[in-house]
Amino acid sequence: MSHSYTLLGAQIFTSGKPSLADIKIENNSIVSVSPSSNQNATEGNTSAVSLGGKKLYPGFFNSHDHLLASYLPKVGGSTKHNSWLAFDNLYKSSGVFAERQQLESELLYFLGSYKNLIAGVTSVFDHIPHQVQAPFVGNLPVRLISEYTLSHSLGNYSLGWGEGPALEYRIAESTNKPFVTHLGEGLDEDSLTSLKRLEKAEALGPHSVLVHCLPFGPREVEKIAKANASVVWCPTSNLHIFGKTTNIKLFQEAGVNVCLGTDFSPSGSLHLMEEMKLAKTLYQDLYEEELQESVLLDWVTKNPAKAFRQNLLGEIKEGNLADLLVLEDEDSSKNEISVSQLNPGKIDLMIVDGSPILASPHYKKLFSDLEIDTETISLSGKDKIVAGSPKRLLEQVSASVGYKKELAFLPIF
């Protein structure tokens, strides 16, 4: 359905500076960003939606998840491990994994999508071979990044995804796609030598998106920086499995493009907003230095758009895809970037691919005008309307496992 509407009086940030703007959306794209006119009139088939100075950010980007594992409770935590494989063996021998196996892949993908959606995430990188995620691309409430090459990891424990890192990287170069792999996911010798294996495969370069890089020091960081590769930090998962995390400040100081990810539900955060809170607090604890809000915002917007070669995402500008996040008013930080203390209840309006998907009830007319069916849910004690039916999704989960299942990453009642 062709559509057009304008967001009036949005507070956007350009190079960290606030300004009021009107954002015109046609179909799935931003067609203009202009100084706010305070107009309430509409022309033709264009609807005007007044934001009244509320903050408008690019939709958030979760740079590392495994949607097929969107299930709880978490496993382990008290015992720390030296390798990802030790935790994976623990998880796959658990009752939680056995219960998860009763669910169809489609249910798990929708669970993971709504988990991300209620945290302001409009785009997710789901690290999995293409044939697993292919049935769900374009059918979920969030955007799945589907153009990539990959390896599972570099080492003796690799699951053998793709055609091998050397060939996968060459394909990434020739097709301008990211090459994504876990790297240094642990503290053992296999993790410590994983960068050397990547170099030997000639798969370290500007297309490389390296997830974790946990044991690396200045020498390895210098190589990654020199190669213009990107790094994805997943601190919650690192701490849960290994009891320590990546020295992310080393990467920052070297000029590496840093992104933030949740990792999968068995070890990671509930959702990206929680990951952002931890990143802010942990950074202060580790380095006795504040992580700037603008930097944190870049980690979940501009930086992943660069890493995953999504040139039409990550910024609010003419020609980009309309993946947008409006937040409720916050008097304490009215004219400042503020993203580290968000919760799902603070979402006022989310737009994915030009269409509203989650919002406060006063946007009901926008959904109705675009013939989008919704249901009412509660997030952080506030009523919201959402496209689709996450309530029915949870009912299907409960029916599959034989009892009423509650999932902390989808607290919608």
TORRO-329368 format. One record per residue (C-alpha): x, y, z; residue number from 1. Coordinates in Angstrom, 2 decimals. Layout:
<kelums>
+---------+---------+---------+------+
|      px |      py |      pz | resi |
+---------+---------+---------+------+
|       X |       Y |       Z |  NUM |
...
+---------+---------+---------+------+
</kelums>
This chain:
<kelums>
+---------+---------+---------+------+
|      px |      py |      pz | resi |
+---------+---------+---------+------+
|    0.00 |    0.00 |    0.00 |    1 |
|    1.49 |    3.31 |   -1.11 |    2 |
|    1.56 |    5.89 |    1.66 |    3 |
|    2.95 |    9.27 |    2.65 |    4 |
|    2.99 |   11.17 |    5.93 |    5 |
|    5.06 |   13.78 |    7.75 |    6 |
|    6.43 |   13.84 |   11.29 |    7 |
|    6.19 |   17.46 |   12.43 |    8 |
|    8.39 |   19.04 |   15.09 |    9 |
|   10.83 |   16.19 |   15.71 |   10 |
|   13.91 |   16.95 |   17.76 |   11 |
|   16.83 |   15.45 |   15.86 |   12 |
|   20.56 |   15.62 |   16.51 |   13 |
|   23.14 |   16.57 |   13.89 |   14 |
|   26.74 |   16.22 |   15.07 |   15 |
|   25.32 |   16.14 |   18.58 |   16 |
|   23.42 |   19.42 |   18.22 |   17 |
|   19.60 |   19.46 |   18.58 |   18 |
|   17.23 |   21.03 |   16.11 |   19 |
|   13.55 |   20.78 |   15.26 |   20 |
|   12.74 |   19.20 |   11.92 |   21 |
|    9.87 |   17.91 |    9.83 |   22 |
|   10.47 |   14.46 |    8.38 |   23 |
|    8.46 |   13.47 |    5.32 |   24 |
|    8.11 |    9.75 |    4.68 |   25 |
|    6.94 |    8.19 |    1.43 |   26 |
|    6.51 |    4.43 |    1.37 |   27 |
|    9.68 |    3.08 |    3.02 |   28 |
|   11.95 |    6.13 |    2.67 |   29 |
|   12.69 |    9.53 |    4.13 |   30 |
|   12.12 |   11.93 |    1.25 |   31 |
|   12.86 |   15.18 |    3.07 |   32 |
|   14.28 |   16.54 |    6.31 |   33 |
|   13.52 |   20.26 |    6.65 |   34 |
|   13.49 |   22.85 |    9.44 |   35 |
|   10.28 |   22.55 |   11.41 |   36 |
|    7.47 |   24.64 |    9.95 |   37 |
|    4.96 |   24.04 |   12.78 |   38 |
|    2.35 |   23.35 |   10.12 |   39 |
|   -0.66 |   21.25 |   10.99 |   40 |
|   -2.16 |   21.16 |    7.53 |   41 |
|   -1.85 |   18.27 |    5.10 |   42 |
|   -1.82 |   18.16 |    1.34 |   43 |
|   -3.13 |   15.37 |   -0.88 |   44 |
|   -2.69 |   11.99 |    0.75 |   45 |
|   -0.07 |   13.23 |    3.24 |   46 |
|   -0.97 |   12.96 |    6.92 |   47 |
|    0.70 |   15.16 |    9.51 |   48 |
|    1.76 |   13.65 |   12.82 |   49 |
|    2.83 |   16.19 |   15.44 |   50 |
|    5.69 |   15.08 |   17.68 |   51 |
|    5.79 |   18.30 |   19.69 |   52 |
|    9.55 |   18.38 |   20.05 |   53 |
|   10.03 |   14.76 |   21.09 |   54 |
|   13.39 |   13.18 |   20.37 |   55 |
|   13.72 |   11.27 |   17.13 |   56 |
|   16.63 |    8.86 |   16.66 |   57 |
|   17.49 |    6.44 |   13.90 |   58 |
|   16.10 |    3.02 |   14.79 |   59 |
|   18.56 |    1.02 |   16.87 |   60 |
|   20.68 |   -1.75 |   15.35 |   61 |
|   21.46 |   -4.93 |   17.31 |   62 |
|   24.76 |   -6.04 |   15.80 |   63 |
|   24.81 |   -9.57 |   17.19 |   64 |
|   21.99 |  -11.96 |   17.99 |   65 |
|   20.97 |  -15.53 |   17.27 |   66 |
|   17.19 |  -15.37 |   16.91 |   67 |
|   16.77 |  -19.14 |   16.82 |   68 |
|   17.90 |  -19.16 |   20.47 |   69 |
|   15.35 |  -16.59 |   21.68 |   70 |
|   14.31 |  -18.47 |   24.80 |   71 |
|   14.75 |  -18.26 |   28.58 |   72 |
|   15.80 |  -18.74 |   31.33 |   73 |
|   19.50 |  -18.18 |   30.95 |   74 |
|   21.80 |  -21.10 |   31.67 |   75 |
|   24.89 |  -21.17 |   33.87 |   76 |
|   26.49 |  -17.99 |   35.15 |   77 |
|   28.00 |  -19.19 |   38.42 |   78 |
|   30.69 |  -21.29 |   36.73 |   79 |
|   32.89 |  -19.41 |   34.30 |   80 |
|   34.41 |  -20.96 |   31.19 |   81 |
|   37.50 |  -20.52 |   29.06 |   82 |
|   35.85 |  -21.31 |   25.74 |   83 |
|   32.47 |  -20.75 |   24.13 |   84 |
|   32.27 |  -24.49 |   23.44 |   85 |
|   32.19 |  -25.37 |   27.14 |   86 |
|   29.19 |  -23.08 |   27.64 |   87 |
|   27.53 |  -24.33 |   24.47 |   88 |
|   27.82 |  -27.92 |   25.71 |   89 |
|   26.29 |  -26.89 |   29.04 |   90 |
|   23.44 |  -25.13 |   27.30 |   91 |
|   22.65 |  -27.92 |   24.88 |   92 |
|   22.52 |  -30.46 |   27.70 |   93 |
|   20.10 |  -28.30 |   29.71 |   94 |
|   16.37 |  -28.64 |   30.22 |   95 |
|   15.92 |  -25.15 |   28.82 |   96 |
|   17.39 |  -26.21 |   25.49 |   97 |
|   15.25 |  -29.37 |   25.45 |   98 |
|   12.16 |  -27.25 |   26.05 |   99 |
|   13.18 |  -24.77 |   23.36 |  100 |
|   13.43 |  -27.62 |   20.88 |  101 |
|    9.67 |  -28.11 |   21.18 |  102 |
|    9.10 |  -24.78 |   19.44 |  103 |
|    8.98 |  -24.27 |   15.70 |  104 |
|   11.71 |  -22.07 |   14.25 |  105 |
|    9.09 |  -19.54 |   13.15 |  106 |
|    7.93 |  -19.02 |   16.75 |  107 |
|   11.50 |  -18.48 |   17.91 |  108 |
|   12.21 |  -15.98 |   15.15 |  109 |
|    9.11 |  -13.98 |   16.00 |  110 |
|    9.97 |  -14.10 |   19.71 |  111 |
|   13.43 |  -12.76 |   18.95 |  112 |
|   12.02 |  -10.08 |   16.67 |  113 |
|    9.57 |   -8.74 |   19.25 |  114 |
|   12.28 |   -8.96 |   21.93 |  115 |
|   14.33 |   -6.60 |   19.79 |  116 |
|   11.40 |   -4.42 |   18.75 |  117 |
|   10.36 |   -3.47 |   22.29 |  118 |
|   13.93 |   -2.22 |   22.87 |  119 |
|   13.83 |    0.25 |   19.99 |  120 |
|   15.63 |   -2.08 |   17.58 |  121 |
|   14.61 |   -1.83 |   13.95 |  122 |
|   17.51 |   -3.86 |   12.45 |  123 |
|   19.11 |   -7.08 |   13.70 |  124 |
|   22.10 |   -9.02 |   12.53 |  125 |
|   21.13 |  -12.65 |   13.09 |  126 |
|   24.40 |  -14.61 |   12.92 |  127 |
|   23.34 |  -17.85 |   11.24 |  128 |
|   23.75 |  -19.49 |    7.83 |  129 |
|   21.47 |  -18.00 |    5.18 |  130 |
|   19.35 |  -21.10 |    4.69 |  131 |
|   18.17 |  -20.93 |    8.32 |  132 |
|   16.98 |  -17.31 |    8.30 |  133 |
|   15.89 |  -17.08 |    4.66 |  134 |
|   12.21 |  -18.05 |    5.27 |  135 |
|   11.83 |  -15.13 |    7.70 |  136 |
|   13.54 |  -12.29 |    5.85 |  137 |
|   10.94 |   -9.62 |    5.09 |  138 |
|    8.29 |  -11.31 |    7.23 |  139 |
|    9.20 |  -10.14 |   10.72 |  140 |
|    8.41 |   -6.91 |   12.61 |  141 |
|   12.10 |   -5.93 |   12.47 |  142 |
|   14.59 |   -5.80 |    9.62 |  143 |
|   16.83 |   -8.85 |    9.30 |  144 |
|   20.17 |   -8.05 |    7.68 |  145 |
|   20.34 |  -10.64 |    4.92 |  146 |
|   23.26 |   -9.52 |    2.77 |  147 |
|   26.43 |  -10.93 |    4.31 |  148 |
|   29.07 |  -13.65 |    4.14 |  149 |
|   30.13 |  -15.48 |    7.25 |  150 |
|   32.12 |  -17.95 |    9.23 |  151 |
|   31.10 |  -19.28 |   12.61 |  152 |
|   34.54 |  -18.76 |   14.12 |  153 |
|   38.24 |  -19.27 |   13.45 |  154 |
|   39.58 |  -22.24 |   15.36 |  155 |
|   39.29 |  -25.90 |   16.16 |  156 |
|   35.73 |  -25.52 |   17.46 |  157 |
|   34.27 |  -23.77 |   14.43 |  158 |
|   30.88 |  -25.08 |   13.32 |  159 |
|   31.89 |  -24.84 |    9.67 |  160 |
|   29.37 |  -22.26 |    8.50 |  161 |
|   29.89 |  -20.98 |    4.99 |  162 |
|   32.53 |  -22.01 |    2.48 |  163 |
|   35.52 |  -21.25 |    4.68 |  164 |
|   36.77 |  -17.82 |    5.77 |  165 |
|   39.13 |  -17.31 |    2.83 |  166 |
|   36.46 |  -17.78 |    0.17 |  167 |
|   33.75 |  -16.06 |    2.20 |  168 |
|   35.93 |  -12.98 |    2.60 |  169 |
|   36.72 |  -12.85 |   -1.11 |  170 |
|   32.99 |  -13.02 |   -1.85 |  171 |
|   32.40 |  -10.19 |    0.63 |  172 |
|   34.99 |   -8.06 |   -1.16 |  173 |
|   33.60 |   -8.72 |   -4.61 |  174 |
|   29.96 |   -8.10 |   -3.61 |  175 |
|   30.51 |   -5.30 |   -1.06 |  176 |
|   29.07 |   -7.27 |    1.84 |  177 |
|   30.24 |   -7.70 |    5.42 |  178 |
|   32.12 |  -10.84 |    6.41 |  179 |
|   30.94 |  -11.70 |    9.93 |  180 |
|   32.57 |  -14.12 |   12.34 |  181 |
|   33.00 |  -14.78 |   16.04 |  182 |
|   36.63 |  -14.13 |   16.89 |  183 |
|   38.42 |  -14.58 |   20.19 |  184 |
|   35.28 |  -15.84 |   21.92 |  185 |
|   37.02 |  -17.15 |   25.00 |  186 |
|   40.22 |  -17.13 |   27.01 |  187 |
|   41.79 |  -20.40 |   25.82 |  188 |
|   44.61 |  -20.93 |   23.34 |  189 |
|   42.16 |  -21.44 |   20.50 |  190 |
|   40.71 |  -17.98 |   21.14 |  191 |
|   44.12 |  -16.36 |   21.58 |  192 |
|   45.35 |  -17.64 |   18.21 |  193 |
|   42.13 |  -16.97 |   16.30 |  194 |
|   43.35 |  -13.66 |   14.85 |  195 |
|   46.42 |  -15.39 |   13.39 |  196 |
|   44.11 |  -17.90 |   11.72 |  197 |
|   42.03 |  -15.07 |   10.30 |  198 |
|   45.15 |  -13.40 |    8.92 |  199 |
|   46.37 |  -16.67 |    7.43 |  200 |
|   43.04 |  -17.03 |    5.62 |  201 |
|   43.48 |  -13.46 |    4.33 |  202 |
|   40.09 |  -12.67 |    5.84 |  203 |
|   41.06 |   -9.65 |    7.93 |  204 |
|   40.13 |   -6.42 |    6.20 |  205 |
|   37.59 |   -3.60 |    5.93 |  206 |
|   34.75 |   -6.05 |    5.27 |  207 |
|   35.45 |   -7.98 |    8.50 |  208 |
|   32.95 |   -7.70 |   11.35 |  209 |
|   34.56 |   -9.41 |   14.35 |  210 |
|   32.34 |  -10.40 |   17.25 |  211 |
|   33.83 |  -10.47 |   20.79 |  212 |
|   37.65 |  -10.22 |   20.42 |  213 |
|   37.74 |  -10.97 |   24.13 |  214 |
|   41.41 |  -11.87 |   24.84 |  215 |
|   43.12 |   -9.39 |   22.55 |  216 |
|   45.68 |   -6.83 |   23.67 |  217 |
|   47.41 |   -3.85 |   22.02 |  218 |
|   49.19 |   -5.87 |   19.34 |  219 |
|   46.03 |   -7.58 |   18.08 |  220 |
|   44.01 |   -4.37 |   18.34 |  221 |
|   46.59 |   -2.56 |   16.22 |  222 |
|   46.27 |   -5.19 |   13.49 |  223 |
|   42.47 |   -4.98 |   13.53 |  224 |
|   42.58 |   -1.19 |   13.41 |  225 |
|   45.11 |   -1.17 |   10.56 |  226 |
|   42.81 |   -3.49 |    8.60 |  227 |
|   39.84 |   -1.10 |    9.11 |  228 |
|   37.75 |   -3.97 |   10.47 |  229 |
|   34.76 |   -3.50 |   12.78 |  230 |
|   34.27 |   -5.05 |   16.22 |  231 |
|   31.02 |   -6.00 |   18.00 |  232 |
|   31.01 |   -5.81 |   21.80 |  233 |
|   28.65 |   -8.10 |   23.78 |  234 |
|   29.58 |   -7.37 |   27.41 |  235 |
|   26.62 |   -9.06 |   29.13 |  236 |
|   27.26 |  -12.37 |   27.41 |  237 |
|   31.02 |  -12.12 |   27.94 |  238 |
|   30.60 |  -11.59 |   31.67 |  239 |
|   28.02 |  -14.35 |   31.99 |  240 |
|   30.15 |  -16.98 |   30.26 |  241 |
|   33.74 |  -15.92 |   30.93 |  242 |
|   33.62 |  -13.51 |   33.88 |  243 |
|   35.43 |  -10.82 |   31.88 |  244 |
|   34.93 |   -8.85 |   28.70 |  245 |
|   36.72 |   -7.21 |   25.81 |  246 |
|   39.00 |   -4.26 |   26.53 |  247 |
|   36.78 |   -2.09 |   24.39 |  248 |
|   38.60 |    1.13 |   25.20 |  249 |
|   41.70 |   -0.21 |   23.45 |  250 |
|   39.65 |   -0.58 |   20.28 |  251 |
|   38.14 |    2.88 |   20.69 |  252 |
|   41.51 |    4.54 |   21.14 |  253 |
|   42.82 |    2.75 |   18.05 |  254 |
|   39.96 |    4.17 |   15.98 |  255 |
|   38.18 |    0.85 |   15.41 |  256 |
|   34.52 |    1.01 |   14.38 |  257 |
|   32.75 |   -0.35 |   17.50 |  258 |
|   29.20 |   -1.75 |   17.55 |  259 |
|   27.06 |   -3.19 |   20.35 |  260 |
|   25.18 |   -6.50 |   20.38 |  261 |
|   23.14 |   -8.55 |   22.82 |  262 |
|   24.37 |  -12.00 |   21.78 |  263 |
|   21.86 |  -14.82 |   22.23 |  264 |
|   19.31 |  -15.06 |   25.04 |  265 |
|   20.90 |  -18.03 |   26.92 |  266 |
|   23.86 |  -15.82 |   27.93 |  267 |
|   23.11 |  -12.29 |   26.76 |  268 |
|   21.02 |   -9.36 |   27.93 |  269 |
|   17.23 |   -9.31 |   27.85 |  270 |
|   17.35 |   -6.79 |   25.03 |  271 |
|   19.46 |   -3.98 |   23.60 |  272 |
|   18.28 |   -1.29 |   26.03 |  273 |
|   19.58 |   -3.43 |   28.89 |  274 |
|   22.85 |   -3.95 |   27.00 |  275 |
|   23.22 |   -0.19 |   26.60 |  276 |
|   22.69 |    0.35 |   30.34 |  277 |
|   25.34 |   -2.22 |   31.18 |  278 |
|   27.78 |   -0.83 |   28.62 |  279 |
|   27.49 |    2.63 |   30.21 |  280 |
|   27.92 |    1.35 |   33.78 |  281 |
|   30.66 |   -1.14 |   32.96 |  282 |
|   32.67 |    1.41 |   31.02 |  283 |
|   32.68 |    3.67 |   34.07 |  284 |
|   33.68 |    0.78 |   36.34 |  285 |
|   36.48 |   -0.46 |   34.08 |  286 |
|   38.00 |    2.83 |   33.02 |  287 |
|   36.80 |    5.35 |   35.61 |  288 |
|   35.59 |    7.40 |   32.71 |  289 |
|   32.12 |    8.20 |   31.40 |  290 |
|   31.00 |    6.68 |   28.13 |  291 |
|   29.46 |    9.58 |   26.26 |  292 |
|   25.81 |    9.19 |   25.31 |  293 |
|   26.56 |   10.26 |   21.75 |  294 |
|   29.19 |    7.50 |   21.45 |  295 |
|   26.75 |    4.91 |   22.78 |  296 |
|   24.16 |    6.08 |   20.27 |  297 |
|   26.69 |    5.70 |   17.45 |  298 |
|   27.39 |    2.13 |   18.58 |  299 |
|   23.75 |    1.22 |   17.88 |  300 |
|   23.14 |    3.39 |   14.78 |  301 |
|   25.85 |    4.85 |   12.54 |  302 |
|   28.61 |    2.38 |   13.39 |  303 |
|   26.69 |   -0.82 |   12.61 |  304 |
|   25.32 |    0.75 |    9.43 |  305 |
|   28.95 |    1.22 |    8.39 |  306 |
|   30.07 |   -2.24 |    9.56 |  307 |
|   27.25 |   -4.11 |    7.83 |  308 |
|   27.38 |   -1.87 |    4.74 |  309 |
|   23.83 |   -0.66 |    5.17 |  310 |
|   24.26 |    2.74 |    3.54 |  311 |
|   20.57 |    3.65 |    3.88 |  312 |
|   20.41 |    3.06 |    7.64 |  313 |
|   21.89 |    4.63 |   10.76 |  314 |
|   21.14 |    8.31 |   10.10 |  315 |
|   18.11 |   10.52 |    9.64 |  316 |
|   18.64 |   12.02 |    6.21 |  317 |
|   16.95 |   12.35 |    2.86 |  318 |
|   17.02 |    9.13 |    0.86 |  319 |
|   17.59 |    6.83 |    3.81 |  320 |
|   15.17 |    4.12 |    4.83 |  321 |
|   12.55 |    5.28 |    7.33 |  322 |
|   13.59 |    3.22 |   10.35 |  323 |
|   12.92 |    5.63 |   13.21 |  324 |
|   12.46 |    5.78 |   16.97 |  325 |
|   10.52 |    8.52 |   18.80 |  326 |
|   10.91 |    8.72 |   22.57 |  327 |
|    8.59 |   10.16 |   25.19 |  328 |
|    9.53 |   13.51 |   26.70 |  329 |
|   12.34 |   13.59 |   29.25 |  330 |
|   12.59 |   16.97 |   30.96 |  331 |
|   15.93 |   16.11 |   32.59 |  332 |
|   17.71 |   15.75 |   29.24 |  333 |
|   15.38 |   17.64 |   26.94 |  334 |
|   18.01 |   18.94 |   24.51 |  335 |
|   20.66 |   16.27 |   24.93 |  336 |
|   21.28 |   12.83 |   23.49 |  337 |
|   20.23 |   10.37 |   26.20 |  338 |
|   19.98 |    6.64 |   25.47 |  339 |
|   21.65 |    4.73 |   28.32 |  340 |
|   18.71 |    4.72 |   30.74 |  341 |
|   15.88 |    3.85 |   28.39 |  342 |
|   13.22 |    1.24 |   29.01 |  343 |
|   10.57 |   -0.06 |   26.59 |  344 |
|    7.89 |    2.12 |   28.14 |  345 |
|    9.70 |    5.23 |   26.92 |  346 |
|    9.10 |    4.34 |   23.27 |  347 |
|    6.53 |    6.73 |   21.83 |  348 |
|    6.60 |    5.64 |   18.18 |  349 |
|    8.64 |    3.17 |   16.16 |  350 |
|    8.69 |    3.08 |   12.38 |  351 |
|   10.22 |    0.21 |   10.42 |  352 |
|   10.61 |    0.46 |    6.65 |  353 |
|    8.29 |    3.46 |    6.60 |  354 |
|    5.42 |    1.86 |    8.54 |  355 |
|    4.50 |    2.38 |   12.20 |  356 |
|    5.02 |   -0.81 |   14.18 |  357 |
|    4.92 |    0.12 |   17.89 |  358 |
|    3.51 |    3.26 |   19.50 |  359 |
|    1.64 |    5.02 |   22.26 |  360 |
|   -2.14 |    4.79 |   21.80 |  361 |
|   -2.50 |    8.38 |   20.55 |  362 |
|   -0.96 |    7.26 |   17.23 |  363 |
|   -3.83 |    4.86 |   16.61 |  364 |
|   -5.13 |    6.92 |   13.67 |  365 |
|   -1.79 |    6.61 |   11.86 |  366 |
|   -2.04 |    2.82 |   12.04 |  367 |
|   -5.69 |    2.91 |   10.99 |  368 |
|   -5.01 |    5.19 |    8.04 |  369 |
|   -2.38 |    2.71 |    6.81 |  370 |
|   -4.69 |   -0.27 |    7.49 |  371 |
|   -2.29 |   -1.81 |   10.00 |  372 |
|   -3.95 |   -4.12 |   12.56 |  373 |
|   -2.77 |   -3.70 |   16.14 |  374 |
|   -3.25 |   -5.04 |   19.62 |  375 |
|   -2.71 |   -3.32 |   22.97 |  376 |
|    0.18 |   -4.41 |   25.18 |  377 |
|    1.80 |   -3.01 |   28.30 |  378 |
|    5.48 |   -2.05 |   28.42 |  379 |
|    7.05 |   -0.87 |   31.67 |  380 |
|    3.53 |   -0.15 |   32.97 |  381 |
|    2.44 |    1.89 |   29.95 |  382 |
|   -0.10 |    0.94 |   27.31 |  383 |
|    1.24 |    0.63 |   23.77 |  384 |
|   -0.19 |   -0.52 |   20.47 |  385 |
|    1.80 |   -2.91 |   18.31 |  386 |
|    1.41 |   -4.35 |   14.84 |  387 |
|    0.82 |   -8.09 |   14.83 |  388 |
|    0.00 |  -10.12 |   17.90 |  389 |
|    2.79 |  -10.86 |   20.37 |  390 |
|    0.14 |  -11.95 |   22.87 |  391 |
|   -0.96 |  -14.72 |   20.55 |  392 |
|    2.68 |  -15.57 |   19.99 |  393 |
|    3.15 |  -16.19 |   23.71 |  394 |
|   -0.02 |  -18.27 |   23.76 |  395 |
|    1.44 |  -20.45 |   21.01 |  396 |
|    4.64 |  -20.84 |   22.99 |  397 |
|    2.69 |  -21.94 |   26.07 |  398 |
|    0.69 |  -24.41 |   24.00 |  399 |
|    3.89 |  -25.85 |   22.55 |  400 |
|    5.57 |  -26.47 |   25.92 |  401 |
|    2.42 |  -27.48 |   27.80 |  402 |
|    2.30 |  -24.77 |   30.46 |  403 |
|    2.00 |  -20.98 |   30.71 |  404 |
|    5.43 |  -19.77 |   29.67 |  405 |
|    6.59 |  -16.31 |   30.68 |  406 |
|    9.60 |  -14.74 |   28.97 |  407 |
|   11.32 |  -11.83 |   30.67 |  408 |
|   12.39 |  -10.31 |   27.35 |  409 |
|    8.76 |   -9.94 |   26.31 |  410 |
|    6.95 |   -8.54 |   29.39 |  411 |
|    3.89 |   -7.28 |   27.54 |  412 |
|    1.12 |   -7.90 |   30.08 |  413 |
+---------+---------+---------+------+
</kelums>
